[in-house]
Structures are given as C-alpha cells and as structure tokens.
Amino acid sequence: MSEIDEILKKLKIIIPNPPAPVGNYVAYNLIGNIIYISGQLPIDNNGKLIKGEINNELDLSKGYEAAKLCMLNALGHLKKAVGNLDRVNKCIKIIGYINANENFEKHPIILNAASDLLVNIFGERGKHARAVVGVKSLPLGATLEIESLFEIN
C-alpha cells in the first residue's frame, strides 16, 4: 500500500471515481510535470450536485461540504491521470468560485475545507497558493467550483 493510500485509509477518505466533463473540454492537462485540473463541481458518488447560493438556500456548513466534494473530485482526476497520488510533489494552487449572495463575506472559510483536505492528505506538499472568488452563478446551478494545479514526479 502506498504512503498516501495509508493516509487516506487512516483518515477514512475515499477518492471517488471522478465525474466526466460536462462540456467540450478535458478533465485535466498534463504538461511536463505540471497537471492542470479543470474546475470541479460538488458532485457526490451518487451523481448528486450540491446546488444553490450560500447565505440564501445554503448555510456555511453546506458550503464547506461542497468544497470538500470539489477537491475530492479533483483528486480523483489527479489519481486517474498519474496512477498514484504518491507522485504528487506539491499542490501549487487552488482557485475557488463560490456562488454566494452580495452580503456573504466568509468565502475563505468555505475554501478552507479544500485546503484542509489537501494538507491532511499530503502534509507540507499539500500547502498551496490560492484565490477565492464570489460569483452570482455557476454551471448547473452549483454552489462551488474549484480549479487546481499540481506538480508531480
């Protein structure tokens, strides 16, 4: 069992079989030792999408859950691309887009779910730069979308 697989087992985290792209694009691009993961939506293993606007239909905890699902789906594509998550040298950056109303100001708290997940799994290799942006709408009515960028060996 690989190092990351042991960590995942200990944390009781299952990397999902990631959802296919919903448009005319690829889920990831591997260029040299850098992999770009397309924006991932909060879709669970049953294909259910977390929809809605934070601070209206959904609360902070639902946003946190959505961010974790987005990052798990990104990791699913990463694993599919490289075969073994032990190949991750570094998470370089994540960008979170959060569907929230104009009064919402806690975007960083929601994106912490994705950041915490990466650090819990990869340790120092999971620490990354990031940006978080509030938006009025997202594809398919999603609550959140996360793009990510990794260095692999």
C-alpha positions as CSV (number, residue, x, y, z in Angstrom):
1,M,0.0,0.0,0.0
2,S,1.4,3.4,-0.9
3,E,2.0,6.2,1.6
4,I,-0.9,8.3,0.5
5,D,-3.2,5.2,0.4
6,E,-2.3,4.6,4.1
7,I,-3.1,8.2,5.0
8,L,-6.4,8.0,3.1
9,K,-7.3,4.8,5.0
10,K,-6.4,6.3,8.3
11,L,-8.5,9.5,7.6
12,K,-11.4,7.3,6.2
13,I,-11.3,9.2,2.9
14,I,-12.2,7.6,-0.3
15,I,-11.1,9.2,-3.5
16,P,-14.1,9.0,-5.9
17,N,-14.3,7.9,-9.5
18,P,-14.5,11.5,-10.8
19,P,-17.4,12.8,-12.9
20,A,-16.8,13.2,-16.6
21,P,-16.6,16.7,-18.0
22,V,-20.0,18.3,-18.8
23,G,-18.8,20.1,-21.9
24,N,-16.3,20.2,-24.7
25,Y,-13.1,20.1,-22.6
26,V,-10.8,17.6,-20.8
27,A,-10.8,17.0,-17.1
28,Y,-7.0,17.6,-16.9
29,N,-4.0,18.5,-18.9
30,L,-0.6,17.1,-18.0
31,I,2.3,19.3,-19.3
32,G,5.7,18.1,-18.3
33,N,5.5,17.6,-14.5
34,I,2.6,20.1,-14.0
35,I,-1.0,18.9,-14.1
36,Y,-3.9,21.3,-14.5
37,I,-7.3,20.0,-13.2
38,S,-10.4,21.6,-14.7
39,G,-12.9,23.2,-12.4
40,Q,-14.7,20.5,-10.4
41,L,-18.2,20.8,-9.1
42,P,-19.6,19.4,-5.8
43,I,-20.9,16.1,-7.2
44,D,-21.1,13.1,-4.8
45,N,-20.7,9.4,-5.6
46,N,-24.4,9.1,-6.5
47,G,-24.2,11.9,-9.1
48,K,-26.0,14.4,-6.9
49,L,-24.9,18.0,-7.2
50,I,-24.9,20.5,-4.3
51,K,-26.8,23.4,-5.8
52,G,-27.7,26.9,-4.5
53,E,-26.4,30.1,-3.2
54,I,-24.6,30.4,0.1
55,N,-26.3,32.7,2.5
56,N,-29.7,32.1,0.8
57,E,-30.6,28.5,0.2
58,L,-27.5,27.0,1.9
59,D,-25.5,27.7,5.0
60,L,-21.8,27.8,5.7
61,S,-21.6,24.1,6.6
62,K,-23.2,23.1,3.3
63,G,-20.6,25.2,1.5
64,Y,-17.8,23.5,3.5
65,E,-19.2,20.1,2.4
66,A,-19.3,21.3,-1.2
67,A,-15.7,22.5,-1.2
68,K,-14.6,19.1,0.1
69,L,-16.5,17.3,-2.6
70,C,-15.0,19.5,-5.3
71,M,-11.5,18.8,-4.0
72,L,-12.1,15.1,-3.8
73,N,-13.3,15.1,-7.4
74,A,-10.1,17.0,-8.4
75,L,-8.1,14.3,-6.6
76,G,-10.0,11.6,-8.4
77,H,-8.9,13.1,-11.7
78,L,-5.4,13.6,-10.4
79,K,-5.2,9.9,-9.4
80,K,-6.7,8.9,-12.8
81,A,-4.0,11.0,-14.6
82,V,-0.9,9.9,-12.7
83,G,-2.0,6.5,-11.3
84,N,-0.7,7.0,-7.7
85,L,-1.1,10.1,-5.5
86,D,2.4,9.4,-4.1
87,R,3.6,11.1,-7.3
88,V,2.4,14.5,-6.0
89,N,5.3,16.7,-5.2
90,K,3.2,19.8,-4.5
91,C,-0.2,21.3,-4.7
92,I,0.7,24.6,-6.4
93,K,-2.6,26.5,-6.3
94,I,-6.3,26.1,-6.0
95,I,-9.0,28.6,-7.1
96,G,-12.4,28.5,-5.6
97,Y,-15.5,30.1,-7.1
98,I,-18.4,30.3,-4.6
99,N,-22.0,31.0,-5.5
100,A,-23.0,33.5,-2.8
101,N,-25.2,36.5,-2.3
102,E,-23.8,40.0,-2.2
103,N,-23.8,40.1,1.6
104,F,-21.6,37.0,2.1
105,E,-18.0,37.6,3.2
106,K,-16.8,34.3,4.5
107,H,-15.5,32.8,1.2
108,P,-12.1,31.9,2.7
109,I,-13.7,29.8,5.4
110,I,-15.5,27.7,2.9
111,L,-12.4,27.2,0.7
112,N,-10.6,26.1,3.9
113,A,-12.4,22.7,3.5
114,A,-10.4,22.1,0.3
115,S,-7.2,23.4,1.8
116,D,-7.5,21.4,5.0
117,L,-8.2,18.3,3.0
118,L,-5.0,18.7,0.9
119,V,-2.8,19.4,3.9
120,N,-4.3,16.5,5.8
121,I,-3.6,14.1,2.9
122,F,-0.3,15.5,1.6
123,G,1.2,17.3,4.7
124,E,3.6,20.1,3.6
125,R,3.2,19.0,0.0
126,G,-0.5,20.0,0.2
127,K,0.2,23.6,1.2
128,H,-0.6,25.9,-1.7
129,A,-1.3,29.3,-3.0
130,R,-5.0,30.1,-3.6
131,A,-7.6,32.5,-4.7
132,V,-11.3,32.6,-3.8
133,V,-13.9,34.5,-5.7
134,G,-17.6,35.1,-5.0
135,V,-19.9,34.7,-8.1
136,K,-23.5,35.1,-8.8
137,S,-24.0,31.8,-10.6
138,L,-22.0,28.6,-11.6
139,P,-22.6,25.8,-14.2
140,L,-25.6,23.6,-13.5
141,G,-26.5,25.9,-10.5
142,A,-23.6,24.5,-8.5
143,T,-22.7,26.0,-5.1
144,L,-19.0,25.9,-5.7
145,E,-16.3,25.1,-8.3
146,I,-12.6,24.5,-7.7
147,E,-9.7,24.5,-10.1
148,S,-6.4,23.1,-9.1
149,L,-2.8,22.8,-10.2
150,F,-0.2,20.2,-9.0
151,E,3.4,19.4,-9.6
152,I,4.1,15.6,-9.9
153,N,7.2,13.5,-10.3
